[in-house]
Amino acid sequence: MSIEVHNVSKRFGSFQALDDVSLDVDSGSLTALLGPSGSGKSTLLRIIAGLEHPDTGEVRLAGEDATVLAPQKRGVGFVFQHYAAFKHMTVRDNVAFGLKIRKQPKAEVRARVDELLELVQLQGFGHRYPAQLSGGQRQRMALARALAPRPKVLLLDEPFGALDARVRAELRVWLRRLHSETHTTTVFVTHDQEEAMEVADRVVVMNAGRVEQAAAPHDLYDAPANDFVMTFVGDAVRFDGQLVRPHELELTYDADETTREAQLDRIVHLGFETRCELTLDDGSPITVQMTREQAAELELAPGQIVLVRRPRVRVGGELPDVVG
Amino acid sequence: MRRLGLRSVAIFYLVAILLGPLAMVFYRAFEHGIHPLWSSLTDPNTIHAFRLTLEITAIAVPVNTIFGVVCALAIVRRRFPGAGIVNAIVDLPLALSPVVVGLMLFLLYGRSGWFGSWTSAHGVQVLFATPSMVIATIFVSLPFVAREVVPTLRELGDEQEQAAHTLGASGWQTFWRVTLPSIRWAVIYGVVLTTARCLGEYGAVAVVSGHIEGQTETATLRVQDYYENFNLTGAYGIAIVLAVISVLVLTAMTLLKPKESA
C-alpha cells in the first residue's frame, strides 16, 4: 500500500513539530525516516498511523484520503520504541490480540499465532509474560503482534532504540530479511544514520520539522542536498569554508596552491583505516581519513607539521559526476 | 541503634493511637460475658441498622467505583477541557468536614431548598430517609477510587492503548481488554477504601438522617444511640462488628493481591 503525505503541518503548543511536509512512500518499499530528536520524524510516523492528526495537510493511503480515518481502520501495524507490550497478557495473547478483536475463528488464530511465533523465533515462549522476556524478545513479540492481522503497512518508531548494540544489529538484519520475504510497505524511524543506511532502500532525512532530502542511501552520501544532510549522514569536516568528507582530504609534503599547513596531533588506527587529527594554521581542528597503507607511506608521527590538500574537484558542497 | 529507636517510636505510636483503643473496645465488649453483648447485637433495631449500613454501602460503592474510574480517565487522558478543575474538585470531600456536607444536603433538599421543593412536589422523601443518606455517603466516599487510579493510569501511559487501537480495537474494547486489567489493583484498593469509608460514615449521615430508631439509623448512629443510653456493651459490640468487617475486607484484598503484579 502506498503512502502519500501532502503539505502536512503539526504544532504542539508553541513547538512546530512538522512544517509543510510532503512525502511519497512506494508500495512495498522499505523507508527510513532519519533525523535528530525533535526533527518531527516520530510525529510524521504517528500521523501516518492515525495516532496524531495533522493541523493542515492530507494523508493518503493506497490513494484514498485517510487524513481523519481512525487508526483502527487504516490497516497499519505499529511497533513502539518501548514495545507497548500488554503486560497482563501472555506472549501468545499479545500476538493474538488483533486477530481476536477481528473475531477470527479460534483454530485460525492459533495457527497464525504459531506461525508468527516461529517467524520471530519465540516458539516455546508463548506462555510467558512480557516481564519474563529480554528487551530483544519483547520487541520481536511486539513485531509479531503488529504483523498478525496482516497489515498493509508496517510502521516502526525507533524500534531498536532501547536495545543494546548486538541485539540491534541482529534485529536490523532480521527486519531487512522479513521485508524481503513479505514485501509489506515498511516505514521506520531512527536517529541512527548507520541503521537507516544499512536497512532502508530509501532514506528520508528530516530536520526541524522539514524533509531535507529523500533519496537512496548511496545518493545521500555521495550527493547530499545541503550542509545538514552532509553533516548528518556520514562524517564531514570544514576545510577552506567548504564541507568535505575526511577521506576526501589528503595529507602530503608537496606544497601547492591547494594545500595548507597543519600540525598532526594524534593518529588513530581503526583497523583498515587510519584517522589523523590535526590543527590547521588558523587554529581550527580537522580530521583526515586514509587507508593504513597511505598512512604508512607518509611515515607520520604526532607533533610533526604536514600539508593538507583539499579534494581536487568539489564545488559548492556538490560533488561532480566523476570523483577522482 | 538509630533504626531500633525509629522502630520503637513507630510501634509505640501505633499501639497508643490504634491498637490500644481497639483492644480496649474488645475488652469492654466482652466485660460482662457474651450474653448482654449478644442480646444487644440481635436487637431488631440494631439488625435494621446493620442492614441499612450495608444497603447504603452496596449502592454507594458501585456508583463511586464507576464514577472514580471515569473521572480518573478524564483527568489523566484529558479528553475534554477543564480536566484540571475536575481533578481539584474530586478532592473536595476529603477537605470538607462531613458535618458540612450534611448541612449542604440539608439546605439543598430541605423544604425550601433548590431541589427540596421539586422532590417534595413529586412525592419523593429525600431528607430523613434513605435517599439523602445514600447521597451523603456517596459524597464523602467519592475521592478514593479516583485517587488510587489516577497515579496508576499516569504510570501506565497510553502506549498500550494506542497499540490496541492500531490493532483494530475500539475505545470500548481497549478499555475492557487493556486499560481495566492494567489498573485493576488500583480499582480494587480504591473499592476497599471506599467500602471502609461508607461503613464508618457518621457525620454527614447524622445530619441528614433525622436519626429515627429502626428507620434511618445506621450502624454508626446506633453506636451513638447505645452510648447515650448507657448501653456501653452494645456500643462496643457494634464497634467490634464494624471493625471486623473492615479488617476482613482488608485481609481479603491483601490475600487476593498477587506478590508481583507485573
HADDOCK unambig.tbl for C-alpha pairs under 7 A between the chains (distance, minus, plus):
assign (segid A and resid 71 and name CA) (segid B and resid 165 and name CA) 6.10 0.50 0.50
assign (segid A and resid 71 and name CA) (segid B and resid 166 and name CA) 5.31 0.50 0.50
assign (segid A and resid 72 and name CA) (segid B and resid 165 and name CA) 5.33 0.50 0.50
assign (segid A and resid 72 and name CA) (segid B and resid 166 and name CA) 5.22 0.50 0.50
assign (segid A and resid 72 and name CA) (segid B and resid 167 and name CA) 6.45 0.50 0.50
assign (segid A and resid 72 and name CA) (segid B and resid 168 and name CA) 4.10 0.50 0.50
assign (segid A and resid 72 and name CA) (segid B and resid 169 and name CA) 6.43 0.50 0.50
assign (segid A and resid 73 and name CA) (segid B and resid 168 and name CA) 6.83 0.50 0.50
assign (segid A and resid 76 and name CA) (segid B and resid 166 and name CA) 6.51 0.50 0.50
assign (segid A and resid 77 and name CA) (segid B and resid 166 and name CA) 6.29 0.50 0.50
assign (segid A and resid 77 and name CA) (segid B and resid 167 and name CA) 6.80 0.50 0.50
assign (segid A and resid 78 and name CA) (segid B and resid 163 and name CA) 6.90 0.50 0.50
assign (segid A and resid 78 and name CA) (segid B and resid 166 and name CA) 6.43 0.50 0.50
assign (segid A and resid 84 and name CA) (segid B and resid 159 and name CA) 5.47 0.50 0.50
assign (segid A and resid 84 and name CA) (segid B and resid 160 and name CA) 4.85 0.50 0.50
assign (segid A and resid 84 and name CA) (segid B and resid 163 and name CA) 6.60 0.50 0.50
assign (segid A and resid 85 and name CA) (segid B and resid 160 and name CA) 6.53 0.50 0.50
assign (segid A and resid 86 and name CA) (segid B and resid 160 and name CA) 6.27 0.50 0.50
assign (segid A and resid 86 and name CA) (segid B and resid 178 and name CA) 6.98 0.50 0.50
assign (segid A and resid 87 and name CA) (segid B and resid 262 and name CA) 6.43 0.50 0.50
assign (segid A and resid 88 and name CA) (segid B and resid 181 and name CA) 6.91 0.50 0.50
assign (segid A and resid 88 and name CA) (segid B and resid 182 and name CA) 6.68 0.50 0.50
assign (segid A and resid 88 and name CA) (segid B and resid 262 and name CA) 6.90 0.50 0.50
assign (segid A and resid 98 and name CA) (segid B and resid 167 and name CA) 4.82 0.50 0.50
assign (segid A and resid 98 and name CA) (segid B and resid 168 and name CA) 6.26 0.50 0.50
assign (segid A and resid 101 and name CA) (segid B and resid 168 and name CA) 6.66 0.50 0.50
assign (segid A and resid 101 and name CA) (segid B and resid 169 and name CA) 6.05 0.50 0.50
assign (segid A and resid 131 and name CA) (segid B and resid 262 and name CA) 6.50 0.50 0.50
assign (segid A and resid 146 and name CA) (segid B and resid 167 and name CA) 6.92 0.50 0.50
